Amino acid sequence: MGHYVQSTQRVDEHDARLLLQQTSTGDPIMQTFIDRYIEQGQQQGEAKVVLHLIERKFGPPSAAVRQRIVEADADTLLDWSERILTAESLDAVLH
């Protein structure tokens, strides 16, 4: 039992890969987790880009605007990022 747990109580990368290989990727729970994790990561990345672009063009956004961007879905974030290119104001971006 003990060969996965080392004295550091940390699973090293090699062991992690072995464990992942042993987990069936066809397992719907695991696949759902992976899909959600990837989606969440992409969405956070897109929100970060939109926030950065807004800051560069219009100055630092308010906490309310920041919250709205962080909670937006990927399609909305894409729309907003395209509008930033031509919008004259932050309101025009987020309408």
C-alpha positions as CSV (number, residue, x, y, z in Angstrom):
1,M,0.0,0.0,0.0
2,G,2.7,2.4,1.0
3,H,4.6,2.9,-2.3
4,Y,2.5,5.8,-3.5
5,V,2.8,7.8,-0.3
6,Q,6.3,9.0,0.3
7,S,7.8,10.5,3.5
8,T,7.0,13.9,2.2
9,Q,3.3,12.9,2.1
10,R,3.3,14.1,-1.5
11,V,2.6,12.1,-4.7
12,D,5.4,12.8,-7.1
13,E,4.7,13.4,-10.8
14,H,5.6,9.9,-11.9
15,D,3.2,8.3,-9.4
16,A,0.5,10.9,-10.4
17,R,0.9,9.8,-14.0
18,L,0.6,6.2,-13.1
19,L,-2.6,6.9,-11.0
20,L,-4.1,8.8,-13.9
21,Q,-3.3,6.0,-16.4
22,Q,-5.0,3.6,-14.1
23,T,-8.1,5.7,-13.9
24,S,-10.3,5.0,-16.9
25,T,-10.8,8.1,-18.9
26,G,-14.1,6.7,-19.9
27,D,-15.3,7.0,-16.4
28,P,-18.0,9.7,-16.7
29,I,-17.4,11.2,-13.3
30,M,-13.7,11.7,-14.0
31,Q,-14.4,13.0,-17.5
32,T,-16.9,15.4,-16.3
33,F,-14.4,16.7,-13.7
34,I,-11.7,17.1,-16.3
35,D,-14.1,18.9,-18.7
36,R,-15.3,21.2,-16.0
37,Y,-11.7,21.9,-14.8
38,I,-10.6,22.7,-18.4
39,E,-13.7,24.9,-19.1
40,Q,-13.2,26.8,-15.8
41,G,-9.6,27.4,-16.6
42,Q,-10.4,28.7,-20.1
43,Q,-13.1,30.9,-18.7
44,Q,-10.8,32.3,-16.0
45,G,-8.2,32.9,-18.7
46,E,-10.7,34.7,-21.0
47,A,-12.0,36.8,-18.1
48,K,-8.4,37.8,-17.2
49,V,-7.8,38.9,-20.8
50,V,-11.0,41.0,-21.0
51,L,-10.1,42.6,-17.7
52,H,-6.6,43.4,-18.9
53,L,-7.9,44.9,-22.2
54,I,-10.5,47.0,-20.4
55,E,-7.9,48.3,-18.0
56,R,-5.5,49.2,-20.9
57,K,-8.3,51.1,-22.8
58,F,-10.6,52.5,-20.1
59,G,-8.6,52.4,-16.9
60,P,-9.1,50.1,-13.9
61,P,-12.7,48.7,-13.8
62,S,-14.9,49.1,-10.8
63,A,-15.4,46.1,-8.4
64,A,-18.9,45.7,-9.9
65,V,-17.6,45.5,-13.4
66,R,-14.8,43.2,-12.4
67,Q,-17.3,40.9,-10.7
68,R,-19.6,40.9,-13.8
69,I,-16.7,39.9,-16.1
70,V,-15.4,37.1,-13.8
71,E,-19.0,35.6,-13.6
72,A,-19.7,35.9,-17.4
73,D,-19.8,32.8,-19.6
74,A,-17.3,32.2,-22.4
75,D,-19.5,33.4,-25.2
76,T,-20.2,36.7,-23.5
77,L,-16.5,37.2,-22.7
78,L,-15.8,36.7,-26.4
79,D,-18.4,39.2,-27.5
80,W,-17.0,41.8,-25.0
81,S,-13.4,41.2,-26.1
82,E,-14.4,42.0,-29.7
83,R,-16.4,45.1,-28.7
84,I,-13.4,46.5,-26.8
85,L,-11.7,47.0,-30.1
86,T,-14.3,49.6,-31.4
87,A,-16.1,50.7,-28.3
88,E,-15.8,54.4,-27.2
89,S,-16.8,53.6,-23.6
90,L,-16.9,50.7,-21.1
91,D,-20.8,50.9,-21.2
92,A,-20.6,50.3,-24.9
93,V,-18.6,47.1,-24.3
94,L,-20.8,45.6,-21.6
95,H,-24.3,46.6,-23.0
